[in-house]
Amino acid sequence: MAALILTLVISFMSGGALLLTAGARFSLNEEQERNELLNLLAYVGLLLPAVFLIVFFLIERV
């Protein structure tokens, strides 16, 4: 359970950092605020599988 929470937290943090550095690249909605939220969720969704693998790989090694 802790590994899943850690995966979600790291995904949201890295997705937020990616949003701040790369910006809102996807045009998902006409409203600016909703577009940024959807971009954040898209970045988190793209990073989630990679972070999931990294977290469980590190847990296995410990």
DSSP file (Angstrom, degrees, kcal/mol; ACC not computed):
  #  RESIDUE AA STRUCTURE BP1 BP2  ACC     N-H-->O    O-->H-N    N-H-->O    O-->H-N    TCO  KAPPA ALPHA  PHI   PSI    X-CA   Y-CA   Z-CA
    1    1 A M     >        0   0    0      0, 0.0     4,-2.0     0, 0.0     5,-0.2   0.000 360.0 360.0 360.0 -41.4    0.0    0.0    0.0
    2    2 A A  H  >  +     0   0    0      1,-0.2     4,-2.6     2,-0.2     5,-0.2   0.861 360.0  55.7 -65.3 -34.2    2.8    2.4    0.9
    3    3 A A  H  > S+     0   0    0      2,-0.2     4,-2.2     1,-0.2    -1,-0.2   0.879 107.0  49.5 -66.5 -37.0    4.5    1.7   -2.5
    4    4 A L  H  > S+     0   0    0      2,-0.2     4,-2.3     1,-0.2    -2,-0.2   0.899 111.9  47.7 -68.4 -40.1    1.3    2.7   -4.4
    5    5 A I  H  X S+     0   0    0     -4,-2.0     4,-2.6     2,-0.2    -2,-0.2   0.915 112.2  50.0 -65.7 -42.2    1.0    5.9   -2.4
    6    6 A L  H  X S+     0   0    0     -4,-2.6     4,-2.6     1,-0.2     5,-0.2   0.890 109.5  52.2 -61.5 -39.6    4.7    6.6   -3.0
    7    7 A T  H  X S+     0   0    0     -4,-2.2     4,-2.2     2,-0.2    -2,-0.2   0.926 111.5  45.7 -62.4 -45.6    4.2    5.9   -6.7
    8    8 A L  H  X S+     0   0    0     -4,-2.3     4,-2.4     2,-0.2    -2,-0.2   0.904 113.5  49.1 -64.9 -41.6    1.3    8.4   -6.9
    9    9 A V  H  X S+     0   0    0     -4,-2.6     4,-2.4     2,-0.2    -2,-0.2   0.937 113.7  45.0 -65.1 -46.6    3.1   11.1   -4.9
   10   10 A I  H  X S+     0   0    0     -4,-2.6     4,-2.7     1,-0.2     5,-0.3   0.883 112.6  52.6 -65.9 -37.1    6.2   10.8   -7.1
   11   11 A S  H  X S+     0   0    0     -4,-2.2     4,-2.4    -5,-0.2    -2,-0.2   0.922 111.6  45.1 -64.1 -44.0    4.1   10.8  -10.2
   12   12 A F  H  X S+     0   0    0     -4,-2.4     4,-2.2     2,-0.2    -2,-0.2   0.887 114.4  49.0 -67.9 -37.9    2.3   14.0   -9.2
   13   13 A M  H  X S+     0   0    0     -4,-2.4     4,-2.1    -5,-0.2    -2,-0.2   0.935 116.1  41.5 -67.5 -45.0    5.5   15.7   -8.2
   14   14 A S  H  X S+     0   0    0     -4,-2.7     4,-2.3     2,-0.2    -2,-0.2   0.844 114.2  53.1 -72.8 -31.8    7.3   14.8  -11.4
   15   15 A G  H  X S+     0   0    0     -4,-2.4     4,-2.1    -5,-0.3    -2,-0.2   0.893 110.2  48.0 -66.1 -39.7    4.3   15.6  -13.5
   16   16 A G  H  X S+     0   0    0     -4,-2.2     4,-2.2     2,-0.2    -2,-0.2   0.894 111.8  49.4 -65.9 -40.5    4.0   19.0  -11.8
   17   17 A A  H  X S+     0   0    0     -4,-2.1     4,-2.1     2,-0.2     5,-0.2   0.900 111.3  49.6 -65.3 -39.5    7.7   19.6  -12.4
   18   18 A L  H  X>S+     0   0    0     -4,-2.3     4,-3.0     2,-0.2     5,-0.7   0.879 109.7  51.6 -66.3 -37.7    7.3   18.6  -16.1
   19   19 A L  H  X5S+     0   0    0     -4,-2.1     4,-1.3     1,-0.2    -2,-0.2   0.893 111.0  48.1 -64.6 -39.8    4.3   20.9  -16.4
   20   20 A L  H  <5S+     0   0    0     -4,-2.2    -2,-0.2     2,-0.2    -1,-0.2   0.868 120.3  36.7 -69.4 -35.5    6.3   23.8  -15.0
   21   21 A T  H  <5S+     0   0    0     -4,-2.1    -2,-0.2    -5,-0.2    -3,-0.2   0.920 129.9  28.1 -84.2 -45.2    9.3   23.2  -17.3
   22   22 A A  H  <5S-     0   0    0     -4,-3.0    -3,-0.2    -5,-0.2    -2,-0.2   0.769  98.3-148.7 -89.3 -26.9    7.6   22.1  -20.5
   23   23 A G     << -     0   0    0     -4,-1.3     2,-1.4    -5,-0.7     3,-0.2  -0.268  45.9 -35.0  85.5-177.3    4.4   24.0  -20.1
   24   24 A A        +     0   0    0      1,-0.2    -1,-0.1    -4,-0.1    12,-0.1  -0.653  65.7 164.1 -83.3  90.3    0.9   23.0  -21.3
   25   25 A R        +     0   0    0     -2,-1.4     2,-0.4    14,-0.1    -1,-0.2   0.795  52.9  72.9 -80.4 -30.3    1.8   21.3  -24.6
   26   26 A F  S    S-     0   0    0     -3,-0.2     2,-1.0     9,-0.1     3,-0.2  -0.694  70.1-146.5 -91.5 137.4   -1.5   19.6  -25.2
   27   27 A S        +     0   0    0     -2,-0.4     3,-0.1     1,-0.2     9,-0.0  -0.766  41.8 146.4-100.4  87.4   -4.6   21.6  -26.3
   28   28 A L        +     0   0    0     -2,-1.0     2,-0.3     1,-0.2    -1,-0.2   0.673  64.9  14.3 -98.2 -21.1   -7.2   19.5  -24.5
   29   29 A N        -     0   0    0     -3,-0.2    -1,-0.2     2,-0.1     6,-0.1  -0.989  64.4-128.1-153.8 152.6   -9.7   22.3  -23.6
   30   30 A E  S    S+     0   0    0     -2,-0.3     2,-0.3    -3,-0.1    -1,-0.1   0.818  87.9  85.8 -74.9 -30.6  -10.3   25.9  -24.6
   31   31 A E  S  > S-     0   0    0      1,-0.1     4,-2.2    -3,-0.1     5,-0.2  -0.566  75.6-142.7 -73.6 131.7  -10.4   27.2  -21.0
   32   32 A Q  H  > S+     0   0    0     -2,-0.3     4,-2.1     2,-0.2     5,-0.2   0.910  96.4  47.2 -63.9 -45.2   -6.9   27.9  -19.8
   33   33 A E  H  > S+     0   0    0      1,-0.2     4,-1.8     2,-0.2    -1,-0.2   0.922 115.6  44.3 -66.1 -44.1   -7.3   26.7  -16.2
   34   34 A R  H  > S+     0   0    0      1,-0.2     4,-2.5     2,-0.2    -1,-0.2   0.857 110.7  56.2 -67.9 -34.5   -9.0   23.5  -17.2
   35   35 A N  H  X S+     0   0    0     -4,-2.2     4,-2.1     2,-0.2    -2,-0.2   0.902 107.4  48.3 -63.7 -41.4   -6.4   22.9  -20.0
   36   36 A E  H  X S+     0   0    0     -4,-2.1     4,-2.3     2,-0.2    -1,-0.2   0.890 111.4  50.1 -67.0 -38.7   -3.5   23.2  -17.5
   37   37 A L  H  X S+     0   0    0     -4,-1.8     4,-2.3     2,-0.2    -2,-0.2   0.922 111.9  47.4 -64.3 -43.5   -5.3   20.7  -15.1
   38   38 A L  H  X S+     0   0    0     -4,-2.5     4,-2.0     1,-0.2    -2,-0.2   0.853 110.5  52.7 -67.2 -33.7   -5.8   18.3  -18.0
   39   39 A N  H  X S+     0   0    0     -4,-2.1     4,-2.6     2,-0.2    -1,-0.2   0.902 108.2  51.1 -65.8 -40.5   -2.2   18.7  -19.0
   40   40 A L  H  X S+     0   0    0     -4,-2.3     4,-2.5     1,-0.2    -2,-0.2   0.934 111.4  47.2 -60.9 -46.1   -1.1   17.9  -15.5
   41   41 A L  H  X S+     0   0    0     -4,-2.3     4,-2.4     1,-0.2    -1,-0.2   0.855 111.4  51.8 -65.0 -34.2   -3.2   14.7  -15.4
   42   42 A A  H  X S+     0   0    0     -4,-2.0     4,-2.1     2,-0.2    -2,-0.2   0.919 110.7  47.5 -67.2 -43.1   -1.9   13.8  -18.9
   43   43 A Y  H  X S+     0   0    0     -4,-2.6     4,-2.1     2,-0.2    -2,-0.2   0.911 112.7  49.0 -63.3 -42.3    1.7   14.2  -17.7
   44   44 A V  H  X S+     0   0    0     -4,-2.5     4,-1.9     1,-0.2    -2,-0.2   0.913 110.8  50.8 -63.5 -42.2    1.0   12.2  -14.5
   45   45 A G  H  < S+     0   0    0     -4,-2.4    -1,-0.2     1,-0.2    -2,-0.2   0.858 111.3  48.0 -64.0 -35.0   -0.7    9.4  -16.6
   46   46 A L  H  < S+     0   0    0     -4,-2.1     4,-0.4     1,-0.2    -1,-0.2   0.852 117.1  41.9 -72.8 -33.8    2.4    9.3  -18.9
   47   47 A L  H  X S+     0   0    0     -4,-2.1     4,-2.6     1,-0.2     5,-0.3   0.691  94.2  83.3 -85.9 -19.5    4.8    9.1  -16.0
   48   48 A L  H  X S+     0   0    0     -4,-1.9     4,-2.5     1,-0.2     5,-0.2   0.891  90.1  47.0 -57.3 -47.9    2.8    6.7  -13.8
   49   49 A P  H  > S+     0   0    0      0, 0.0     4,-2.1     0, 0.0    -1,-0.2   0.910 114.5  47.4 -63.1 -39.3    4.0    3.4  -15.5
   50   50 A A  H  > S+     0   0    0     -4,-0.4     4,-2.2     2,-0.2    -2,-0.2   0.923 114.5  45.6 -66.8 -43.5    7.7    4.5  -15.4
   51   51 A V  H  X S+     0   0    0     -4,-2.6     4,-2.8     2,-0.2     5,-0.2   0.888 109.9  56.2 -66.8 -38.2    7.5    5.6  -11.8
   52   52 A F  H  X S+     0   0    0     -4,-2.5     4,-2.2    -5,-0.3     5,-0.2   0.926 109.9  45.3 -57.9 -46.3    5.6    2.4  -10.9
   53   53 A L  H  X S+     0   0    0     -4,-2.1     4,-2.0     2,-0.2    -1,-0.2   0.901 113.4  49.3 -66.0 -40.8    8.4    0.3  -12.3
   54   54 A I  H  X S+     0   0    0     -4,-2.2     4,-2.4     2,-0.2    -2,-0.2   0.931 111.7  48.4 -65.1 -45.3   11.2    2.3  -10.7
   55   55 A V  H  X S+     0   0    0     -4,-2.8     4,-2.3     1,-0.2    -2,-0.2   0.935 114.9  43.8 -62.4 -47.1    9.5    2.2   -7.2
   56   56 A F  H  X S+     0   0    0     -4,-2.2     4,-1.8    -5,-0.2    -1,-0.2   0.815 111.9  54.0 -72.2 -27.7    8.9   -1.5   -7.3
   57   57 A F  H  X S+     0   0    0     -4,-2.0     4,-1.4    -5,-0.2    -1,-0.2   0.913 111.5  45.3 -66.8 -42.4   12.4   -2.1   -8.7
   58   58 A L  H  X S+     0   0    0     -4,-2.4     4,-1.0     1,-0.2    -2,-0.2   0.866 111.6  52.1 -69.5 -35.6   13.9   -0.2   -5.8
   59   59 A I  H  < S+     0   0    0     -4,-2.3     3,-0.3     1,-0.2    -1,-0.2   0.879 107.5  52.8 -66.9 -37.1   11.7   -1.9   -3.2
   60   60 A E  H  < S+     0   0    0     -4,-1.8    -1,-0.2     1,-0.2    -2,-0.2   0.861 108.0  51.1 -64.9 -34.7   12.8   -5.3   -4.5
   61   61 A R  H  <        0   0    0     -4,-1.4    -1,-0.2     1,-0.2    -2,-0.2   0.715 360.0 360.0 -76.5 -21.1   16.4   -4.3   -4.1
   62   62 A V     <        0   0    0     -4,-1.0    -1,-0.2    -3,-0.3    -2,-0.2   0.473 360.0 360.0 -82.3 360.0   16.0   -3.2   -0.5
